């Protein structure tokens, strides 16, 4: 898709320092006031920062791919994204 950048990592500013987290390490992303986000990791730690893009500029949303195709989520339209804790495991 032209105009979108797909990446397996979530980037944000933790203070003034760029931080990058693999999506596979996340349990949730909470969108707060303005561009503030809180990420929760599978190891139980949390970090708060500012939503940014690859060039440390504010981004307009998150893109992804699901069984129905490509989707785009504007942070102003959701409060949180909860990731599947059993991803990679097959259910019977």
PETA-V217344 format. One line per field, one symbol per residue. burial: b if it has 24 or more other C-alpha atoms within 12 Angstrom, else e. Layout:
# PETA-V217344
burial=???
This chain:
# PETA-V217344
burial=eeeeeeeeebbbbeeeeeebbebebbbbbbbeeebbbbbbbeeeeebbbbbbbeeeeebebbbeeeeeeeeeeebeeeeeeeeeeeeeeeee
